Amino acid sequence: LPPEAVFVEVGCGDAVVTQAVARHVREAVGIDVTAALIDHAAAPADFRFVQTDGTSLALADGGADMVYSNQLMEHLHPDDARQQLQEVVRVLRPGGRYVCSTPNRLTGPHDISGYFGHEPGGFHMREYDHGSLAAMFRDAGFRSIHAVVSVKGRRMMLPVGLVSLAERLLAGLPRGVQARLTSLGPVRNMFGVLLIGQK
């Protein structure tokens, strides 16, 4: 991010990431449903907190250079996730990017329900794969979408269709084989969902 950029973190929690980024950009905005976890006394001058109802983002149209969320989408009802994605597109400037990280449904569930079944039913409302989340990105209005995958500790950006094809092949395997493969660290790392959508 260049020094004049505006960075927005949705679901900022304690805002440690947002506050760290604030030292390097014009403004960093943390958005969440509560400010209870934030140490406002330690916040730098270029940090601002905005409270949300969980879907709407009370920011001006086209003012953000980058929006970021980490482990947030899985906690939203799918209808709310769609609405929030439309809001992300609205607040991004043309060419701005949304970086979204969320657990992959093929390697989960990633909440407590993983001990009881194959579908999330605890704190995670829905878990996605690259293909299903990319479809929601497209519906929200993102112009281009790429997947970032990690192979042997190296990250690379790939067309989301290629990663989605690999996921479909994995999903077509018998459940036991799929579970054994996705329990392997390299496979699990490769299929962690990290999408970059560009407006």
C-alpha positions, -999 to 999 in steps of 0.1 A, spaced: 0 0 0 13 35 -8 15 61 20 -15 79 7 -37 48 8 -69 42 28 -70 7 43 -102 -8 58 -103 -40 79 -138 -55 83 -142 -76 114 -111 -60 130 -116 -75 165 -89 -59 187 -77 -39 156 -41 -48 161 -36 -53 123 -55 -21 115 -34 -1 139 -2 -16 126 -11 -7 91 -22 28 102 14 37 107 21 33 70 -9 48 53 -30 80 52 -58 63 71 -67 29 85 -103 21 94 -113 -8 117 -149 -20 113 -166 -44 137 -199 -49 156 -182 -37 189 -152 -17 200 -149 -36 233 -116 -53 224 -98 -22 211 -72 -4 231 -80 31 219 -53 47 241 -26 28 221 -42 37 187 -22 58 163 -36 91 150 -43 76 116 -66 49 130 -104 52 131 -130 28 143 -165 25 127 -192 3 142 -213 -18 119 -245 -38 122 -227 -67 106 -234 -60 70 -234 -23 62 -202 -3 61 -207 33 71 -181 47 48 -182 69 17 -185 55 -18 -152 48 -35 -129 60 -7 -109 28 1 -78 15 -17 -79 -19 1 -104 -38 22 -93 -68 42 -110 -94 63 -95 -124 80 -117 -153 93 -149 -133 90 -170 -146 61 -177 -179 78 -194 -162 107 -219 -144 85 -252 -158 73 -249 -162 35 -275 -135 28 -256 -111 51 -223 -121 34 -237 -112 0 -249 -78 13 -215 -71 29 -197 -80 -3 -218 -54 -21 -209 -29 5 -172 -37 1 -175 -31 -37 -193 2 -30 -166 16 -7 -136 5 -29 -122 30 -54 -120 18 -90 -91 -6 -91 -92 -11 -53 -88 -46 -39 -105 -68 -13 -83 -94 3 -105 -121 20 -92 -151 40 -116 -178 52 -114 -215 60 -121 -239 31 -152 -261 36 -133 -291 20 -108 -291 49 -134 -285 77 -156 -279 94 -133 -255 112 -154 -248 143 -165 -271 171 -190 -289 148 -160 -307 132 -161 -331 161 -197 -341 153 -202 -340 115 -192 -328 81 -210 -295 80 -204 -264 102 -231 -259 128 -214 -239 156 -199 -204 153 -195 -209 115 -227 -202 96 -212 -214 63 -177 -224 51 -168 -218 14 -145 -231 -12 -128 -209 -38 -155 -215 -64 -185 -207 -42 -169 -176 -27 -157 -164 -61 -192 -167 -74 -204 -144 -46 -176 -120 -55 -187 -119 -91 -223 -114 -81 -213 -85 -59 -196 -68 -88 -159 -75 -86 -142 -71 -120 -114 -97 -114 -108 -124 -88 -76 -143 -81 -68 -170 -56 -36 -170 -35 -24 -204 -27 5 -216 -5 28 -243 -18 59 -253 2 58 -220 21 56 -199 -11 25 -180 -20 14 -175 -56 -15 -159 -73 -35 -182 -96 -67 -179 -116 -95 -188 -93 -110 -212 -119 -78 -234 -118 -80 -237 -80 -117 -243 -82 -111 -272 -106 -87 -288 -82 -113 -284 -54 -140 -301 -75 -116 -330 -82 -109 -333 -45 -146 -331 -36 -153 -359 -60 -131 -384 -41 -147 -408 -15 -151 -390 19 -125 -411 36 -98 -404 9 -107 -368 9 -104 -366 47 -70 -382 47 -57 -359 19 -70 -327 35 -55 -337 69 -21 -334 53 -4 -300 60 6 -292 24 -29 -300 11 -46 -280 39 -23 -250 32 -28 -251 -5 -66 -251 -1 -70 -223 25 -93 -198 9 -75 -165 2 -92 -145 -25 -83 -111 -40 -112 -93 -57 -105 -61 -77 -132 -36 -84 
